[in-house]
Amino acid sequence: MESDFARFKAFYSTTSLWSGKLLGLQQFGLSNFKFDHLVHQKSLDLPWIPEGTLLGKRAEYFFKYCVEQSNNYQLLLSNLQVFKGKITKGELDFIIKEKQTNSTIHVELVYKFYIYNPSINSTEKSTILQELNKYQGPNGKDHLVRKLKHLKNHQLPLLHTNEAVELLKNHDIAVEKIKQQVCFLAHVFIPHHLWNHKFKYIHKSCIAGYYYKNAAFAKAETENTYFLPEKYAWKMTPQELPLSYSYHEVALLVNKSLERGFAPLLWMLLEDKSFERFFVVN
């Protein structure tokens, strides 16, 4: 697999799903961090991440590392659990301070993989929500609109609950002075025929590949070499892995994965040594 710096770069080069505000949610882009000095280091002391750590949790390790390594931000608190009695009300992902302005920011981190399904009909009333509703997780369980509403209605308001106010007061942090932003990072996979489509509301640079319906992939035989990266490596630049498969071999594995309810990501090595990456979904 790639070097530590490449793993780090794969995270911090991930594009925010949108710029500025979307549905009132202010984006905090990774480009805010200044750590050009890291490029000159031969190695990085990356955080140790336990094996089997979920993709979203891995992103938290990397985001925390970004804050700690940056020249322009200071980490005040991370993964702060808010309790009401013995009941957990939720968690505040990150409280950070911008050194130049001395302003404090509460950042909620989201790291997602979505497919864009143009055939989804939404019951949402607004045009923007109807469009955003077409983004869902590869397994059909994750929905962009649902996540945005959860951020607006639950995760961000948690900061202003009495319990959170008291908790932060104990850390000498005044809630009324805190700005709230979301670092919403995403890789979007689209139908092949929409490659030149102009997508509303999202960064085009978030589009990382395409997806096949399983019935279509069953007819898409090639002589190319295929790789099946583990989920933790989905964000990595496609590369040759120790295990490679022919089309027929990978098609069997794809079917088994879909039967278990998991849409696999494939890296396909082309003749010119370039890669294409795509999901196969039900």
N, C-alpha and C positions, 0 to 999 in steps of 0.2 A: 504493500500500500504506500501512499505518498508520505512525504516527510511531515514532521510536526508543523513546520511553517505552512506547508500546503494545506494541511487539515484546518489550521487556524484561518488561512486565507479563504478557504472554501466557505467558512462561516461568515467572516466579516465582509466578503464580497457579495453576499446574498442581498438582493435588491428588496427594498421596502415595497409592499404591494401597491401603495399609492404615495403621492407627495402631498404635503400640506395637510388639509383636513378632509376627511370623508365621514359624512354623517355626524359631524361635530367631533370626530376623534382626530386629535393632532398626532401626526406621525413623528416618531423619533428615529431618524435614520442612523445606521451604523457609520455612515460617512461623517457624522458629527464628531466621532473620535479622532484624535490626532495621535498617531503612534508611528510616524515614518521612521523613527529611530530603530524600530524592531527589524526593519528590512536588512540592516547592516549586521544583525546578530547571526552567528552561525547556527545557533540552536535556541529553542525557546523552552522555557520551563512550563510546559502546558499543564493545566490541572489534570489530576488523575481522575478518570471517569470510570466508575465500576462497570464491569461487563454486564450487559443486559439492560443498561440504563436506556430508558425510552428517549426517542428523538427530541421531544420537546424539553425534557429535563437536561439532555446533553447541551441543547442550545443555551440553557440557563448557565451552565458551567462556562461556556464560551463568552456569553455576554458579561458575566461577572469578571472574567479575565480581561475583556476589552476595557472595562471601566478601570480596573486596577492597573493596567499597563498604559493607559492613555495619559497624555500630558495635561489634558484640559478638564478632566472630571475626577471626582473623588467619590468613592463608594462609602455611603453612610450606613445603609442597612440593606440586607437582602433576605428574601424568603421569610418575611416577618409574619408569623401566624397571629391572627386576631381571634381572641376567645370571648365568648359571653358565658361566664361561669365555666363549665367544663365542656361547653359546645364550641367547636371551631366554626367561626363565622366565615372565614376565608383567609387568604394570604396576600400580602403585598409583595410583589416580585422584587422591585428595586427602589430604593430611595438614594438618589445621587445628587451631588452638588457640582454645578459648573463653576470652576475656579475663578474665571475672569469676572463673571457677573455676581458670583456668590449666591446665585439662585438655586433653590432646591427643586428637584423634579422627581415625581413618582412615575416610574415607567413600568407598564405591564408588557411583558414579552410574549409574543406569539410566533411560533415557527410551524408553518403548515405546507402540506403538499395538496394541491387541488387539481381536479380536472374541470374543464369548462364544457358543460353539456348544453348546447343551444336548444335542445328539444324540451327542456324543462319548462313547464308552464307554471307560473307563480300566481298565488292568490293575493300577493302583496299589492297594495293600491298604488304606491309610488313607482314611477318609471325606473328610478335608480335601484330600488330594492328588487324589482322584477328582473333587472339585469344581473345584479349581484347574486341573486338566488340561483343562477346557473352555475355557480362555483360550488363544488362539493368534493369531499374526500374521495379517493379512488375506490374505497370500499362502500361508498354511499351512506356512511354514518355521520360524516362531518359536513357541516354546512356553513359557508361563509357568513350568511346573514344571521344565522343563529349565534355564531361566535361574536359578531359585531354587536348584536343586541345584548349579549351577556356581558360584554365589556362595558357598554353604556349603562346598563341597568343594575349590574351587580358588582363587577370587579372594581371599577373606578369609584362608585359611591361608597365602597367599603372604607375608603380613606376618611370619610367624613362622619363615620359612626362614632358614637361616644366612646366605644371601646378602643378604636384606633386612635382617636384624639388623645386619650389618656396614655395609651401605650407609647405614642411618639413623644408626648410631653415628658415622659420618663427618660427619653433620649435627648432631651433639650431641642426638640424639633417642633416648630409651630405649624400645625396643619394649614392654617389660613394663608400661609405664605408659599405653599407648595403648588407648583404647576403639575398638571397631569397630562401624560402623553403615552402613546402606545408604540412599541417597536414591533410592527407587524410584518414579519418576513415570510415570503412565500415563493414556492416554485409551482408554476402553473403549466399544465399539460393540456393541449388542445387537439381537436380533430385535425387530421393532416390537411384537409381541404381549406382550413381557415388560417393557414400559415401567414397569409398576407392581409388578413382581416384587421381592421382598426378597432381595438378593444377600448370600450369606454371605461373610465374610472380607474384602470390599473396601469402600472408601468409595463410597457411592452417587454422590457428586459427581464421581467419575472417569468416570461414564457421559456420554459426549460426543455420542452420536448412535446411529443404528441402522445396519443393513446389509440389503441385498437379495441374495438369490441372483440370478444373472444371468437365469435363466428367469423369475423373478418380476418383475424390473425390466423385462423385455421386454413385460410386460403392464401396466406402471404408467405409461402415457402421461399427461402433464399439459400444460397450456398455460403452465406456469411457465418461468422463465428459469434456466439452469444454468451453473455455473462449475466449472472444473477447476483447483484450486490446485496449484502445484508442491509437491513433497513437503516442501521446507523451510518452506512456509507452512501446513502441515497444523495446526500448533498455534495458528494465528492465529484471531481472532474472524472468522467468515464475513463477507464483504463483497463488494461488486461489484468485479469485475476488468475490465481492458480488453477481454478476450475473453469473450463470452457465447455460449450455445448454446441452441437449442430442444431439446425432448426427442429428436426424431429425429436431430439432429446429434450430440448427446452420446451417444446410444445406439450410434452407429457408432464413436465414439472409445472408448467403454467396451469394446466387443467387441475392438477392436484392442489395447487395453491388456491385457485378459485373455489374449488369444492370446500376448502376449509374456511372460505370467506375472506381471503386476503388477495387483493389485486397486486401482482408482482411488478416490480420495475425491472426492465431489461436494458442492458447496454449491448448494442449491436456494432461489431467491428466491420467496417466496410473495406473494400479492396484497397482504397487509397490510404488506409490506416487511420481514417477519421472514425468518429463514433456517432451513432444516433442513440438517443435514449427515449424510451416510451413505456407506458403502462399498458397492460392488457387487463381489461375490466369486463365484468359480466354485463 
